[in-house]
């Protein structure tokens, strides 16, 4: 795994720490473990798909959907970070 540069420099986890391990778990079929590792994994992947569609398919407008997914993704990222570091 690629080490987190932010964690190496500052000594604490960034908002993206756990994404790489979660993606690896997702590829292995461990969906619940991937969600527990990084709760925003599914919203991140959906956001990446809609962003790719926006750039590949110019006939449809995905901007509103991308903004809604970004807000939902931020909610999951911040919520997961809070639960991981301050609740458990």
C-alpha positions as CSV (number, residue, x, y, z in Angstrom):
1,X,0.0,0.0,0.0
2,X,1.1,3.6,-0.7
3,X,1.7,5.4,2.6
4,X,-0.3,8.5,3.4
5,X,2.0,11.5,2.9
6,X,-0.3,13.7,5.0
7,X,-0.1,11.3,7.9
8,X,3.7,10.9,7.5
9,X,4.2,14.7,7.6
10,X,1.7,15.7,10.2
11,X,1.2,12.6,12.3
12,X,-2.6,12.1,12.1
13,X,-5.0,10.7,9.5
14,X,-6.3,12.8,6.6
15,X,-9.9,12.7,5.4
16,X,-8.8,10.1,2.7
17,X,-7.0,7.7,4.9
18,X,-8.4,4.2,4.5
19,X,-9.7,4.7,1.0
20,X,-7.0,2.6,-0.6
21,X,-7.4,-0.3,1.9
22,X,-11.2,0.0,1.5
23,X,-10.9,-0.2,-2.3
24,X,-8.8,-3.3,-1.9
25,X,-11.4,-4.9,0.3
26,X,-14.1,-3.9,-2.2
27,X,-12.2,-5.7,-5.0
28,X,-12.0,-8.8,-2.8
29,X,-15.8,-8.7,-2.3
30,X,-15.7,-7.6,1.3
31,X,-18.4,-4.9,1.0
32,X,-19.2,-4.5,4.7
33,X,-15.5,-4.5,5.7
34,X,-14.8,-1.9,3.0
35,X,-17.6,0.3,4.3
36,X,-16.3,-0.1,7.9
37,X,-12.8,0.8,6.8
38,X,-13.9,4.0,4.9
39,X,-17.6,4.8,4.9
40,X,-17.5,7.1,1.9
41,X,-16.1,4.4,-0.4
42,X,-19.4,3.8,-2.3
43,X,-20.3,7.5,-2.6
44,X,-16.7,8.2,-3.8
45,X,-17.0,5.6,-6.5
46,X,-20.4,6.8,-7.6
47,X,-19.0,10.4,-7.8
48,X,-16.1,9.2,-9.9
49,X,-18.5,7.4,-12.3
50,X,-20.7,10.5,-12.8
51,X,-17.6,12.7,-13.2
52,X,-16.3,10.4,-15.9
53,X,-19.7,10.3,-17.6
54,X,-19.7,14.1,-17.5
55,X,-16.4,14.3,-19.4
56,X,-17.1,11.3,-21.8
57,X,-20.8,11.9,-22.6
58,X,-21.3,15.6,-23.6
59,X,-24.9,15.1,-24.7
60,X,-26.2,14.9,-21.1
61,X,-25.7,17.4,-18.3
62,X,-24.4,15.7,-15.1
63,X,-23.5,18.9,-13.2
64,X,-26.4,19.0,-10.8
65,X,-26.0,15.3,-10.0
66,X,-22.3,15.7,-9.5
67,X,-22.9,18.6,-7.0
68,X,-25.5,16.5,-5.1
69,X,-23.1,13.5,-5.0
70,X,-20.3,15.8,-3.8
71,X,-22.3,17.1,-0.9
72,X,-23.4,13.6,0.0
73,X,-19.8,12.4,-0.3
74,X,-18.5,15.2,2.0
75,X,-21.2,14.2,4.5
76,X,-20.0,10.6,4.5
77,X,-16.3,11.6,4.6
78,X,-16.7,14.0,7.5
79,X,-19.1,11.6,9.3
80,X,-16.8,8.7,8.9
81,X,-13.8,10.7,10.1
82,X,-15.6,11.9,13.2
83,X,-16.8,8.4,14.1
84,X,-13.4,6.8,13.5
85,X,-11.4,9.3,15.5
86,X,-13.8,10.8,18.1
87,X,-16.5,8.2,18.8
88,X,-14.9,4.7,18.7
